Amino acid sequence: MSVMNDIFLNNEQVSRFLTDNRESFKQKLLSEAVNVGSKINDILEKGNIDLLKNAEILAHYIVEDNDEKLVEFAKVEGIAWAQHSLTLEFKLEWVHAIRRTLWHFLYQYDQSNDVDETSTEKFFELEKRINDSVDQFLNNFFISYSGYKDKLLLSQKKLVENLSAPIIPINNSIAVLPLIGMMDALRVERLEEKVLMGVSSLRIQTLIIDLSGIAEMEMDVLHQFDKILSGVNMMGCKVILTGLRVEIVRKVVAAGVVFGSQVDTKGTLQQTLKEHLNLEA
């Protein structure tokens, strides 16, 4: 019976074989991953990720059949690569190079022992276990990587939304809400929650909404925006709209939107602030 046939029972022996041949393993790995090999120092400097050390760790987890540590290691690696925006193409080449190098050393391990050839059945059992472990690492790596990126994008999107719709208190009773960019259905929906919560928490009596920075507002969005203004009025807060551009006014007329009697319109934000601050002086 071949020693390779017994790998399932002697994982520790194979692991020691890899440790004893660490330098040869690294050299073979570098020859298998030419493109990544030239980037090892850059990746170490940029992300503090030691590719050679991590390759050795992964190889040991695979031959030792340690699925729990392999999955956890894949998740940590995924987050690390996502945090430093490292190229996924390099990761794929590197892991496939680890796969080829590991098979090379399994063969060397088998050849170093004067035993009979491995049966076809046992070889394919081994092939399935080794390759399944590599694929399991890749799957968990990419899930972890994409999960981190998705959370980062969501966080950045929320930050942009907050920056693009800030409620700015002028004094104890007046606040300004400057809106900029494209106002779509999703954004106006989130604006509703932000405005109503802001009016309540800041106890705003007059909210000046400046629309001079709005590039576009569709018909359905106009109707939803009108509902927000009605909601603000119901909370006892007066609304003043400033900076209405010609394009927006035309759409308001075309949509048949009639802002409530509690909504005033003014030409510019500067003019409105000057009038209200003088009135309170």
N, C-alpha and C positions, 0 to 999 in steps of 0.2 A: 504494500500500500504506500502511496506517495506521501511525502511530508506535506505537500500542498493539500492533499486530501485530508490531512489532520489539522489544518489551520483552524477549523471550527473548534477543535479541542485544545489547541496550543497557541492561542492568541498572544499570550505573554511572550512566547518564544519568538514569534514574528516581530512583535514590538521591540524586543531586545535587538533583533537583527537590524531593524531600521535605525535604532540608536547607535549600534556599533558601526554602521555605515552612513552616519549622518552627513559627512562631507561629500561622499559619493552621491548621496541622494540629492543634495543641494546642487551639485554640478550637473547632474542629469536633468534636474528640474529646470535649471536655467537654460539648458540646451533645448528643452522642449517648449519653452515660452520665451522666444527671442524678443518679441515686442515688449513684453512686460519686464523682462530682465533689465533692459536699459532704463526702466522707470522706477526701479526698486528704491533707490535713494530719494527720488523726488516724492514718492508716496510716503516714505518714512518721515521725510521732513514736513510734508504738508499735513499728513493725518496721524503721525506717530504710530503708523502701522508697519510692523516688521513682517513682510510677506514671507520670508524664508522661515522664520520662527513659527508663524501661523500655519504654514504649509505642513511643517513637521507635526504640529499639534493635531491638525486635521487627519493626517495620515495615521497617526496613532489611534485616534478615536475610531477610525474606520476599521483598522485591523483588529482592534480590541472589541469591536462590535458594541461600542458604547453609544447607543442612540441618544440617550438623555443628554449627555455632555455635548454630543455632536449638534443636536438641535439648538441647545442654548448658545453654543459657540457661533452657530450660523446667525442667530438673532443678533448677537452682539456685533458680529462683523457687518451685518446689514445696516445697523444703525450707524456704525463708525463710517462706513463708505458714504452713507447718505448725508451725515453731518458735514463731511468735508468735500461733498460733491465730486467724489472720485469716479473715474470713467468705468462704466459697467462692462464695456468691451474688454478692458484689461482683466477684470475679475473673472469673466467667462473664460478667457484664454488661460488664465492662471489655474483655475480649478480643473479645466480639462487637461492641462499639463500635469497637474498633481495626479489625476486619474491615470494617465499614461505612465508616469514615473513610478507610481505605486505598483502597477502591473509588472513593470520591468523588474522591480525589486522582489516581487512575489515569485517571479520566474527565477531570479538569481538565488533566492532562498531555497527554492525547490531543487535547483541544479547543484547547490552546494552540499546536498545530502544524497548520498549514493543509495537511492531507493527506486522502486518500480515507478512506472509512469502513472499519472493520475487517470482514473476512470473518467470517461466522457460525462457520465451522470454527475459525478462529484465536481468536475470542473465547472459545469454549468450552474451547479448550486453555488459554487464560490463566485462565479462571474455575476450571478444575480445579486448576491449579498453585497459584494463590493460596489457594484455600479448603482444599486439601489441606495446605498449609503451616501455615495457622492451626489446622486440626484436629490436625496432628502436634504442634504446640506444646501444645495442650490435653491431648492424650493423655499426653504425657510429663510435663506438669505434674502431672496427677492421679496418675499412677503414682508419681512422686517424692513427692508430698504424702502419699499413702496409705502408701507404703513407710516414710516417716519416722514417721508416726503409729503404724503397726504395731510398729515397733521400740521406740518410746516406751512403748506399752502393755505390750509384753512386758517391758521393763525395769522398769516400775512394778509389774507383776504379780510379778516375781521379788523385787522389794524388799519387797512386802507379804508374800509367802510367807516370806521370811527373817525379817521382823519378827514374823510371827504364829507362828513356830516356832523361837525362838532357844534354842540350847543354852547355858546360863549356868553356867560353872564356879564352884563354891562354894569348893573348895580343890583340891589336887592329885589327888584321887580321886573327888570327888563333884560332880555337875552336875545342874542342874534344867532340864527342858524343859516350859515352860508352853504348853499348846495352847488356842487360843481360836477361836471362830467355828464355821463349818460344816465338818465333816470329810467330804468326798466322795471318790470313787474316785481322781480325779486328784491330789487333795492328799495322800492317804495313800500313793499311789505315790511321790510326790516326797519325802514324809516319810521313807520307808524309806531312800532313798539318803542323805538328810541325816543321819539318826540313826546309821546304820552307819558312815558316813565320820567323823562327829563322835566317836563312841566310839573309833574307831581312832586318829584324829589327836590327840585330847586324852587318850588312855589312861585313859578313865573306868572306874572300878571299880563305882561305884553311880550309876545314872541314875534320878532322881526325875521321873516324868512326871505333871504336874498337869493333870487333866481338868476342873477346875471351870469353866473358861471355854468348854467345848464345848457348843454349842447343840443339835447333832443328829449322829447317827452311824447310818447304815443298816446292815442285817444284813450285806451283803456287805463293807462297810467294816470291820465288827467282826472278821470272819474275817481280812482282810488285816492289820489292826492286830495281831491275835494272832500272825501270822507275823513281824511286825516284832519283837515282844517275844521270840519264840523265837530270832530271829537275833541279837539283842543278848545273850541268854544264852549262845549258842554262842561269842560273842567273849569270854566270861569276865566279863561285866558283869552285876551284879545290877540288877533293875528293881523300882522301887517306884511303884505307882499311887496317886495321891491325888486327892481331890475328885470321886470318882465320884458323879454325880447319880442320883436315883431313876429318871429316864427312861432313862438309859444302862444302869443295872443291870438293869432290866426287859428291855431288848433283849438284853443279854448272856445272861440266863437263857433267853429265848425262842429265841435263836439257838443255844443249846447250846454256847456258847463256854466253855471251861474254861482259864483262864490257867495256864501251867505252874507247877510247884512252885517254880521259882526267882523267881516274881513275887509280891511282897508287896503288900498294899493297906492304905492308911492313910486316916484321915478327912480330914485337912487337910494342906496343904503346910507350914504353920507348925509344926504338931505334929511332922511328920516331920523337918524341918530341926533343930528343937530337940533331938530325940532323937539324931540322928546327930552333930550338932556337940558335944553333951555327951559322947557316947561317945568321940569323938576327942580330947576335951580332956585 
